[in-house]
Amino acid sequence: MEIETKKVILAVITLKPELVAGGGAPVFIAANREEQEKVAFYLSRIMDAMVHDLDNGVMVIVGH
């Protein structure tokens, strides 16, 4: 039996809303890097998921 893992973007936390196109995940706009990291940390804990920093002012929460 094969087990398939599905990776899904659950949320986006951004400092630059102009970089985030529409999609299926909720988008959180942070005022600064500190707030962005805090929101990403809390959401990842709540969703039992991982934070990935795209190094362009955007972080994504991905369910693995």
mmCIF file of the N, C-alpha and C atoms, coordinates in Angstrom:
data_MODEL
# 
_entry.id   MODEL 
# 
loop_
_atom_site.group_PDB 
_atom_site.id 
_atom_site.type_symbol 
_atom_site.label_atom_id 
_atom_site.label_alt_id 
_atom_site.label_comp_id 
_atom_site.label_asym_id 
_atom_site.label_entity_id 
_atom_site.label_seq_id 
_atom_site.pdbx_PDB_ins_code 
_atom_site.Cartn_x 
_atom_site.Cartn_y 
_atom_site.Cartn_z 
_atom_site.occupancy 
_atom_site.B_iso_or_equiv 
_atom_site.pdbx_formal_charge 
_atom_site.auth_seq_id 
_atom_site.auth_comp_id 
_atom_site.auth_asym_id 
_atom_site.auth_atom_id 
_atom_site.pdbx_PDB_model_num 
ATOM 1   N N  . MET A 1 1  ? 0.842  -1.172 0.000  1.00 0.00 ? 1  MET A N  1 
ATOM 2   C CA . MET A 1 1  ? 0.000  0.000  0.000  1.00 0.00 ? 1  MET A CA 1 
ATOM 3   C C  . MET A 1 1  ? 0.891  1.240  0.000  1.00 0.00 ? 1  MET A C  1 
ATOM 4   N N  . GLU A 1 2  ? 0.554  2.195  -0.849 1.00 0.00 ? 2  GLU A N  1 
ATOM 5   C CA . GLU A 1 2  ? 1.308  3.434  -0.967 1.00 0.00 ? 2  GLU A CA 1 
ATOM 6   C C  . GLU A 1 2  ? 0.584  4.545  -0.221 1.00 0.00 ? 2  GLU A C  1 
ATOM 7   N N  . ILE A 1 3  ? 1.354  5.325  0.551  1.00 0.00 ? 3  ILE A N  1 
ATOM 8   C CA . ILE A 1 3  ? 0.777  6.461  1.270  1.00 0.00 ? 3  ILE A CA 1 
ATOM 9   C C  . ILE A 1 3  ? 1.187  7.733  0.550  1.00 0.00 ? 3  ILE A C  1 
ATOM 10  N N  . GLU A 1 4  ? 0.200  8.535  0.202  1.00 0.00 ? 4  GLU A N  1 
ATOM 11  C CA . GLU A 1 4  ? 0.461  9.782  -0.510 1.00 0.00 ? 4  GLU A CA 1 
ATOM 12  C C  . GLU A 1 4  ? 0.395  10.944 0.465  1.00 0.00 ? 4  GLU A C  1 
ATOM 13  N N  . THR A 1 5  ? 1.422  11.788 0.456  1.00 0.00 ? 5  THR A N  1 
ATOM 14  C CA . THR A 1 5  ? 1.389  12.978 1.299  1.00 0.00 ? 5  THR A CA 1 
ATOM 15  C C  . THR A 1 5  ? 0.975  14.169 0.447  1.00 0.00 ? 5  THR A C  1 
ATOM 16  N N  . LYS A 1 6  ? 0.135  14.993 1.005  1.00 0.00 ? 6  LYS A N  1 
ATOM 17  C CA . LYS A 1 6  ? -0.371 16.146 0.280  1.00 0.00 ? 6  LYS A CA 1 
ATOM 18  C C  . LYS A 1 6  ? 0.090  17.405 1.003  1.00 0.00 ? 6  LYS A C  1 
ATOM 19  N N  . LYS A 1 7  ? 0.747  18.287 0.284  1.00 0.00 ? 7  LYS A N  1 
ATOM 20  C CA . LYS A 1 7  ? 1.202  19.550 0.846  1.00 0.00 ? 7  LYS A CA 1 
ATOM 21  C C  . LYS A 1 7  ? 0.266  20.653 0.369  1.00 0.00 ? 7  LYS A C  1 
ATOM 22  N N  . VAL A 1 8  ? -0.212 21.434 1.323  1.00 0.00 ? 8  VAL A N  1 
ATOM 23  C CA . VAL A 1 8  ? -1.196 22.463 1.020  1.00 0.00 ? 8  VAL A CA 1 
ATOM 24  C C  . VAL A 1 8  ? -0.792 23.767 1.702  1.00 0.00 ? 8  VAL A C  1 
ATOM 25  N N  . ILE A 1 9  ? -0.887 24.892 0.978  1.00 0.00 ? 9  ILE A N  1 
ATOM 26  C CA . ILE A 1 9  ? -0.669 26.199 1.597  1.00 0.00 ? 9  ILE A CA 1 
ATOM 27  C C  . ILE A 1 9  ? -1.937 26.550 2.370  1.00 0.00 ? 9  ILE A C  1 
ATOM 28  N N  . LEU A 1 10 ? -1.777 26.693 3.682  1.00 0.00 ? 10 LEU A N  1 
ATOM 29  C CA . LEU A 1 10 ? -2.915 26.961 4.552  1.00 0.00 ? 10 LEU A CA 1 
ATOM 30  C C  . LEU A 1 10 ? -3.120 28.448 4.811  1.00 0.00 ? 10 LEU A C  1 
ATOM 31  N N  . ALA A 1 11 ? -2.040 29.233 4.758  1.00 0.00 ? 11 ALA A N  1 
ATOM 32  C CA . ALA A 1 11 ? -2.136 30.677 5.013  1.00 0.00 ? 11 ALA A CA 1 
ATOM 33  C C  . ALA A 1 11 ? -0.904 31.378 4.449  1.00 0.00 ? 11 ALA A C  1 
ATOM 34  N N  . VAL A 1 12 ? -1.057 32.661 4.203  1.00 0.00 ? 12 VAL A N  1 
ATOM 35  C CA . VAL A 1 12 ? 0.035  33.501 3.723  1.00 0.00 ? 12 VAL A CA 1 
ATOM 36  C C  . VAL A 1 12 ? 0.124  34.705 4.662  1.00 0.00 ? 12 VAL A C  1 
ATOM 37  N N  . ILE A 1 13 ? 1.335  35.026 5.114  1.00 0.00 ? 13 ILE A N  1 
ATOM 38  C CA . ILE A 1 13 ? 1.564  36.203 5.946  1.00 0.00 ? 13 ILE A CA 1 
ATOM 39  C C  . ILE A 1 13 ? 2.548  37.074 5.190  1.00 0.00 ? 13 ILE A C  1 
ATOM 40  N N  . THR A 1 14 ? 2.147  38.318 4.889  1.00 0.00 ? 14 THR A N  1 
ATOM 41  C CA . THR A 1 14 ? 2.971  39.148 4.026  1.00 0.00 ? 14 THR A CA 1 
ATOM 42  C C  . THR A 1 14 ? 3.182  40.552 4.573  1.00 0.00 ? 14 THR A C  1 
ATOM 43  N N  . LEU A 1 15 ? 4.302  41.117 4.207  1.00 0.00 ? 15 LEU A N  1 
ATOM 44  C CA . LEU A 1 15 ? 4.592  42.526 4.447  1.00 0.00 ? 15 LEU A CA 1 
ATOM 45  C C  . LEU A 1 15 ? 4.269  43.336 3.195  1.00 0.00 ? 15 LEU A C  1 
ATOM 46  N N  . LYS A 1 16 ? 4.134  42.640 2.071  1.00 0.00 ? 16 LYS A N  1 
ATOM 47  C CA . LYS A 1 16 ? 3.924  43.281 0.768  1.00 0.00 ? 16 LYS A CA 1 
ATOM 48  C C  . LYS A 1 16 ? 2.708  42.658 0.079  1.00 0.00 ? 16 LYS A C  1 
ATOM 49  N N  . PRO A 1 17 ? 1.514  43.164 0.374  1.00 0.00 ? 17 PRO A N  1 
ATOM 50  C CA . PRO A 1 17 ? 0.299  42.562 -0.194 1.00 0.00 ? 17 PRO A CA 1 
ATOM 51  C C  . PRO A 1 17 ? 0.276  42.553 -1.719 1.00 0.00 ? 17 PRO A C  1 
ATOM 52  N N  . GLU A 1 18 ? 1.016  43.457 -2.351 1.00 0.00 ? 18 GLU A N  1 
ATOM 53  C CA . GLU A 1 18 ? 1.030  43.501 -3.815 1.00 0.00 ? 18 GLU A CA 1 
ATOM 54  C C  . GLU A 1 18 ? 1.696  42.264 -4.424 1.00 0.00 ? 18 GLU A C  1 
ATOM 55  N N  . LEU A 1 19 ? 2.445  41.515 -3.627 1.00 0.00 ? 19 LEU A N  1 
ATOM 56  C CA . LEU A 1 19 ? 3.096  40.296 -4.125 1.00 0.00 ? 19 LEU A CA 1 
ATOM 57  C C  . LEU A 1 19 ? 2.201  39.066 -4.057 1.00 0.00 ? 19 LEU A C  1 
ATOM 58  N N  . VAL A 1 20 ? 1.075  39.184 -3.368 1.00 0.00 ? 20 VAL A N  1 
ATOM 59  C CA . VAL A 1 20 ? 0.212  38.026 -3.153 1.00 0.00 ? 20 VAL A CA 1 
ATOM 60  C C  . VAL A 1 20 ? -0.999 38.119 -4.070 1.00 0.00 ? 20 VAL A C  1 
ATOM 61  N N  . ALA A 1 21 ? -1.082 37.190 -5.008 1.00 0.00 ? 21 ALA A N  1 
ATOM 62  C CA . ALA A 1 21 ? -2.235 37.125 -5.911 1.00 0.00 ? 21 ALA A CA 1 
ATOM 63  C C  . ALA A 1 21 ? -3.363 36.374 -5.214 1.00 0.00 ? 21 ALA A C  1 
ATOM 64  N N  . GLY A 1 22 ? -4.550 36.481 -5.731 1.00 0.00 ? 22 GLY A N  1 
ATOM 65  C CA . GLY A 1 22 ? -5.691 35.766 -5.170 1.00 0.00 ? 22 GLY A CA 1 
ATOM 66  C C  . GLY A 1 22 ? -5.464 34.268 -5.180 1.00 0.00 ? 22 GLY A C  1 
ATOM 67  N N  . GLY A 1 23 ? -6.118 33.591 -4.299 1.00 0.00 ? 23 GLY A N  1 
ATOM 68  C CA . GLY A 1 23 ? -5.967 32.147 -4.210 1.00 0.00 ? 23 GLY A CA 1 
ATOM 69  C C  . GLY A 1 23 ? -6.885 31.593 -3.148 1.00 0.00 ? 23 GLY A C  1 
ATOM 70  N N  . GLY A 1 24 ? -6.635 30.365 -2.773 1.00 0.00 ? 24 GLY A N  1 
ATOM 71  C CA . GLY A 1 24 ? -7.522 29.709 -1.816 1.00 0.00 ? 24 GLY A CA 1 
ATOM 72  C C  . GLY A 1 24 ? -7.138 29.874 -0.367 1.00 0.00 ? 24 GLY A C  1 
ATOM 73  N N  . ALA A 1 25 ? -5.956 30.406 -0.085 1.00 0.00 ? 25 ALA A N  1 
ATOM 74  C CA . ALA A 1 25 ? -5.496 30.516 1.298  1.00 0.00 ? 25 ALA A CA 1 
ATOM 75  C C  . ALA A 1 25 ? -5.759 31.920 1.836  1.00 0.00 ? 25 ALA A C  1 
ATOM 76  N N  . PRO A 1 26 ? -6.083 32.019 3.130  1.00 0.00 ? 26 PRO A N  1 
ATOM 77  C CA . PRO A 1 26 ? -6.241 33.348 3.727  1.00 0.00 ? 26 PRO A CA 1 
ATOM 78  C C  . PRO A 1 26 ? -4.912 34.094 3.750  1.00 0.00 ? 26 PRO A C  1 
ATOM 79  N N  . VAL A 1 27 ? -4.978 35.417 3.582  1.00 0.00 ? 27 VAL A N  1 
ATOM 80  C CA . VAL A 1 27 ? -3.785 36.262 3.563  1.00 0.00 ? 27 VAL A CA 1 
ATOM 81  C C  . VAL A 1 27 ? -3.835 37.193 4.768  1.00 0.00 ? 27 VAL A C  1 
ATOM 82  N N  . PHE A 1 28 ? -2.757 37.194 5.554  1.00 0.00 ? 28 PHE A N  1 
ATOM 83  C CA . PHE A 1 28 ? -2.616 38.076 6.703  1.00 0.00 ? 28 PHE A CA 1 
ATOM 84  C C  . PHE A 1 28 ? -1.555 39.110 6.356  1.00 0.00 ? 28 PHE A C  1 
ATOM 85  N N  . ILE A 1 29 ? -1.886 40.387 6.527  1.00 0.00 ? 29 ILE A N  1 
ATOM 86  C CA . ILE A 1 29 ? -0.946 41.463 6.227  1.00 0.00 ? 29 ILE A CA 1 
ATOM 87  C C  . ILE A 1 29 ? -0.360 41.966 7.537  1.00 0.00 ? 29 ILE A C  1 
ATOM 88  N N  . ALA A 1 30 ? 0.955  41.870 7.650  1.00 0.00 ? 30 ALA A N  1 
ATOM 89  C CA . ALA A 1 30 ? 1.649  42.290 8.863  1.00 0.00 ? 30 ALA A CA 1 
ATOM 90  C C  . ALA A 1 30 ? 2.244  43.678 8.671  1.00 0.00 ? 30 ALA A C  1 
ATOM 91  N N  . ALA A 1 31 ? 2.326  44.436 9.762  1.00 0.00 ? 31 ALA A N  1 
ATOM 92  C CA . ALA A 1 31 ? 2.859  45.796 9.711  1.00 0.00 ? 31 ALA A CA 1 
ATOM 93  C C  . ALA A 1 31 ? 4.384  45.821 9.655  1.00 0.00 ? 31 ALA A C  1 
ATOM 94  N N  . ASN A 1 32 ? 5.019  44.776 10.223 1.00 0.00 ? 32 ASN A N  1 
ATOM 95  C CA . ASN A 1 32 ? 6.485  44.730 10.259 1.00 0.00 ? 32 ASN A CA 1 
ATOM 96  C C  . ASN A 1 32 ? 6.943  43.276 10.406 1.00 0.00 ? 32 ASN A C  1 
ATOM 97  N N  . ARG A 1 33 ? 8.242  43.072 10.318 1.00 0.00 ? 33 ARG A N  1 
ATOM 98  C CA . ARG A 1 33 ? 8.806  41.717 10.353 1.00 0.00 ? 33 ARG A CA 1 
ATOM 99  C C  . ARG A 1 33 ? 8.496  41.006 11.675 1.00 0.00 ? 33 ARG A C  1 
ATOM 100 N N  . GLU A 1 34 ? 8.564  41.745 12.769 1.00 0.00 ? 34 GLU A N  1 
ATOM 101 C CA . GLU A 1 34 ? 8.294  41.143 14.085 1.00 0.00 ? 34 GLU A CA 1 
ATOM 102 C C  . GLU A 1 34 ? 6.865  40.611 14.159 1.00 0.00 ? 34 GLU A C  1 
ATOM 103 N N  . GLU A 1 35 ? 5.904  41.408 13.700 1.00 0.00 ? 35 GLU A N  1 
ATOM 104 C CA . GLU A 1 35 ? 4.509  40.965 13.695 1.00 0.00 ? 35 GLU A CA 1 
ATOM 105 C C  . GLU A 1 35 ? 4.328  39.783 12.750 1.00 0.00 ? 35 GLU A C  1 
ATOM 106 N N  . GLN A 1 36 ? 4.981  39.813 11.599 1.00 0.00 ? 36 GLN A N  1 
ATOM 107 C CA . GLN A 1 36 ? 4.880  38.724 10.630 1.00 0.00 ? 36 GLN A CA 1 
ATOM 108 C C  . GLN A 1 36 ? 5.357  37.408 11.245 1.00 0.00 ? 36 GLN A C  1 
ATOM 109 N N  . GLU A 1 37 ? 6.496  37.440 11.909 1.00 0.00 ? 37 GLU A N  1 
ATOM 110 C CA . GLU A 1 37 ? 7.035  36.232 12.535 1.00 0.00 ? 37 GLU A CA 1 
ATOM 111 C C  . GLU A 1 37 ? 6.121  35.720 13.648 1.00 0.00 ? 37 GLU A C  1 
ATOM 112 N N  . LYS A 1 38 ? 5.571  36.641 14.429 1.00 0.00 ? 38 LYS A N  1 
ATOM 113 C CA . LYS A 1 38 ? 4.677  36.259 15.527 1.00 0.00 ? 38 LYS A CA 1 
ATOM 114 C C  . LYS A 1 38 ? 3.413  35.588 14.992 1.00 0.00 ? 38 LYS A C  1 
ATOM 115 N N  . VAL A 1 39 ? 2.793  36.201 13.984 1.00 0.00 ? 39 VAL A N  1 
ATOM 116 C CA . VAL A 1 39 ? 1.575  35.632 13.394 1.00 0.00 ? 39 VAL A CA 1 
ATOM 117 C C  . VAL A 1 39 ? 1.876  34.277 12.756 1.00 0.00 ? 39 VAL A C  1 
ATOM 118 N N  . ALA A 1 40 ? 2.976  34.183 12.031 1.00 0.00 ? 40 ALA A N  1 
ATOM 119 C CA . ALA A 1 40 ? 3.354  32.922 11.391 1.00 0.00 ? 40 ALA A CA 1 
ATOM 120 C C  . ALA A 1 40 ? 3.573  31.831 12.430 1.00 0.00 ? 40 ALA A C  1 
ATOM 121 N N  . PHE A 1 41 ? 4.260  32.169 13.520 1.00 0.00 ? 41 PHE A N  1 
ATOM 122 C CA . PHE A 1 41 ? 4.519  31.193 14.584 1.00 0.00 ? 41 PHE A CA 1 
ATOM 123 C C  . PHE A 1 41 ? 3.208  30.690 15.191 1.00 0.00 ? 41 PHE A C  1 
ATOM 124 N N  . TYR A 1 42 ? 2.326  31.620 15.544 1.00 0.00 ? 42 TYR A N  1 
ATOM 125 C CA . TYR A 1 42 ? 1.052  31.215 16.159 1.00 0.00 ? 42 TYR A CA 1 
ATOM 126 C C  . TYR A 1 42 ? 0.207  30.376 15.205 1.00 0.00 ? 42 TYR A C  1 
ATOM 127 N N  . LEU A 1 43 ? 0.098  30.799 13.958 1.00 0.00 ? 43 LEU A N  1 
ATOM 128 C CA . LEU A 1 43 ? -0.697 30.035 12.995 1.00 0.00 ? 43 LEU A CA 1 
ATOM 129 C C  . LEU A 1 43 ? -0.119 28.644 12.763 1.00 0.00 ? 43 LEU A C  1 
ATOM 130 N N  . SER A 1 44 ? 1.193  28.543 12.692 1.00 0.00 ? 44 SER A N  1 
ATOM 131 C CA . SER A 1 44 ? 1.799  27.226 12.467 1.00 0.00 ? 44 SER A CA 1 
ATOM 132 C C  . SER A 1 44 ? 1.525  26.290 13.637 1.00 0.00 ? 44 SER A C  1 
ATOM 133 N N  . ARG A 1 45 ? 1.531  26.819 14.840 1.00 0.00 ? 45 ARG A N  1 
ATOM 134 C CA . ARG A 1 45 ? 1.232  25.995 16.018 1.00 0.00 ? 45 ARG A CA 1 
ATOM 135 C C  . ARG A 1 45 ? -0.230 25.576 16.021 1.00 0.00 ? 45 ARG A C  1 
ATOM 136 N N  . ILE A 1 46 ? -1.114 26.518 15.725 1.00 0.00 ? 46 ILE A N  1 
ATOM 137 C CA . ILE A 1 46 ? -2.554 26.229 15.708 1.00 0.00 ? 46 ILE A CA 1 
ATOM 138 C C  . ILE A 1 46 ? -2.888 25.188 14.645 1.00 0.00 ? 46 ILE A C  1 
ATOM 139 N N  . MET A 1 47 ? -2.268 25.307 13.468 1.00 0.00 ? 47 MET A N  1 
ATOM 140 C CA . MET A 1 47 ? -2.580 24.436 12.334 1.00 0.00 ? 47 MET A CA 1 
ATOM 141 C C  . MET A 1 47 ? -1.701 23.192 12.276 1.00 0.00 ? 47 MET A C  1 
ATOM 142 N N  . ASP A 1 48 ? -0.768 23.076 13.207 1.00 0.00 ? 48 ASP A N  1 
ATOM 143 C CA . ASP A 1 48 ? 0.178  21.956 13.209 1.00 0.00 ? 48 ASP A CA 1 
ATOM 144 C C  . ASP A 1 48 ? 0.847  21.851 11.835 1.00 0.00 ? 48 ASP A C  1 
ATOM 145 N N  . ALA A 1 49 ? 1.439  22.972 11.415 1.00 0.00 ? 49 ALA A N  1 
ATOM 146 C CA . ALA A 1 49 ? 2.030  23.073 10.077 1.00 0.00 ? 49 ALA A CA 1 
ATOM 147 C C  . ALA A 1 49 ? 3.390  23.764 10.166 1.00 0.00 ? 49 ALA A C  1 
ATOM 148 N N  . MET A 1 50 ? 4.038  23.915 9.025  1.00 0.00 ? 50 MET A N  1 
ATOM 149 C CA . MET A 1 50 ? 5.375  24.502 8.957  1.00 0.00 ? 50 MET A CA 1 
ATOM 150 C C  . MET A 1 50 ? 5.335  25.884 8.309  1.00 0.00 ? 50 MET A C  1 
ATOM 151 N N  . VAL A 1 51 ? 6.235  26.764 8.796  1.00 0.00 ? 51 VAL A N  1 
ATOM 152 C CA . VAL A 1 51 ? 6.387  28.095 8.201  1.00 0.00 ? 51 VAL A CA 1 
ATOM 153 C C  . VAL A 1 51 ? 7.525  28.037 7.192  1.00 0.00 ? 51 VAL A C  1 
ATOM 154 N N  . HIS A 1 52 ? 7.297  28.610 6.036  1.00 0.00 ? 52 HIS A N  1 
ATOM 155 C CA . HIS A 1 52 ? 8.345  28.723 5.024  1.00 0.00 ? 52 HIS A CA 1 
ATOM 156 C C  . HIS A 1 52 ? 8.472  30.198 4.642  1.00 0.00 ? 52 HIS A C  1 
ATOM 157 N N  . ASP A 1 53 ? 9.675  30.744 4.796  1.00 0.00 ? 53 ASP A N  1 
ATOM 158 C CA . ASP A 1 53 ? 9.955  32.136 4.472  1.00 0.00 ? 53 ASP A CA 1 
ATOM 159 C C  . ASP A 1 53 ? 10.452 32.207 3.037  1.00 0.00 ? 53 ASP A C  1 
ATOM 160 N N  . LEU A 1 54 ? 9.760  32.955 2.196  1.00 0.00 ? 54 LEU A N  1 
ATOM 161 C CA . LEU A 1 54 ? 10.132 33.064 0.790  1.00 0.00 ? 54 LEU A CA 1 
ATOM 162 C C  . LEU A 1 54 ? 11.169 34.154 0.539  1.00 0.00 ? 54 LEU A C  1 
ATOM 163 N N  . ASP A 1 55 ? 11.624 34.815 1.605  1.00 0.00 ? 55 ASP A N  1 
ATOM 164 C CA . ASP A 1 55 ? 12.672 35.846 1.542  1.00 0.00 ? 55 ASP A CA 1 
ATOM 165 C C  . ASP A 1 55 ? 12.331 37.026 0.652  1.00 0.00 ? 55 ASP A C  1 
ATOM 166 N N  . ASN A 1 56 ? 11.053 37.305 0.474  1.00 0.00 ? 56 ASN A N  1 
ATOM 167 C CA . ASN A 1 56 ? 10.635 38.468 -0.312 1.00 0.00 ? 56 ASN A CA 1 
ATOM 168 C C  . ASN A 1 56 ? 9.530  39.240 0.402  1.00 0.00 ? 56 ASN A C  1 
ATOM 169 N N  . GLY A 1 57 ? 9.472  39.063 1.731  1.00 0.00 ? 57 GLY A N  1 
ATOM 170 C CA . GLY A 1 57 ? 8.411  39.704 2.509  1.00 0.00 ? 57 GLY A CA 1 
ATOM 171 C C  . GLY A 1 57 ? 7.172  38.842 2.637  1.00 0.00 ? 57 GLY A C  1 
ATOM 172 N N  . VAL A 1 58 ? 7.248  37.597 2.175  1.00 0.00 ? 58 VAL A N  1 
ATOM 173 C CA . VAL A 1 58 ? 6.116  36.682 2.215  1.00 0.00 ? 58 VAL A CA 1 
ATOM 174 C C  . VAL A 1 58 ? 6.503  35.400 2.940  1.00 0.00 ? 58 VAL A C  1 
ATOM 175 N N  . MET A 1 59 ? 5.650  34.951 3.851  1.00 0.00 ? 59 MET A N  1 
ATOM 176 C CA . MET A 1 59 ? 5.803  33.646 4.499  1.00 0.00 ? 59 MET A CA 1 
ATOM 177 C C  . MET A 1 59 ? 4.543  32.840 4.202  1.00 0.00 ? 59 MET A C  1 
ATOM 178 N N  . VAL A 1 60 ? 4.709  31.532 4.047  1.00 0.00 ? 60 VAL A N  1 
ATOM 179 C CA . VAL A 1 60 ? 3.556  30.656 3.840  1.00 0.00 ? 60 VAL A CA 1 
ATOM 180 C C  . VAL A 1 60 ? 3.535  29.603 4.936  1.00 0.00 ? 60 VAL A C  1 
ATOM 181 N N  . ILE A 1 61 ? 2.347  29.223 5.326  1.00 0.00 ? 61 ILE A N  1 
ATOM 182 C CA . ILE A 1 61 ? 2.144  28.130 6.267  1.00 0.00 ? 61 ILE A CA 1 
ATOM 183 C C  . ILE A 1 61 ? 1.704  26.939 5.430  1.00 0.00 ? 61 ILE A C  1 
ATOM 184 N N  . VAL A 1 62 ? 2.472  25.854 5.509  1.00 0.00 ? 62 VAL A N  1 
ATOM 185 C CA . VAL A 1 62 ? 2.215  24.687 4.677  1.00 0.00 ? 62 VAL A CA 1 
ATOM 186 C C  . VAL A 1 62 ? 1.913  23.485 5.560  1.00 0.00 ? 62 VAL A C  1 
ATOM 187 N N  . GLY A 1 63 ? 0.798  22.836 5.256  1.00 0.00 ? 63 GLY A N  1 
ATOM 188 C CA . GLY A 1 63 ? 0.448  21.590 5.927  1.00 0.00 ? 63 GLY A CA 1 
ATOM 189 C C  . GLY A 1 63 ? 1.140  20.436 5.215  1.00 0.00 ? 63 GLY A C  1 
ATOM 190 N N  . HIS A 1 64 ? 1.907  19.660 5.965  1.00 0.00 ? 64 HIS A N  1 
ATOM 191 C CA . HIS A 1 64 ? 2.645  18.532 5.380  1.00 0.00 ? 64 HIS A CA 1 
ATOM 192 C C  . HIS A 1 64 ? 1.963  17.225 5.726  1.00 0.00 ? 64 HIS A C  1 
# 
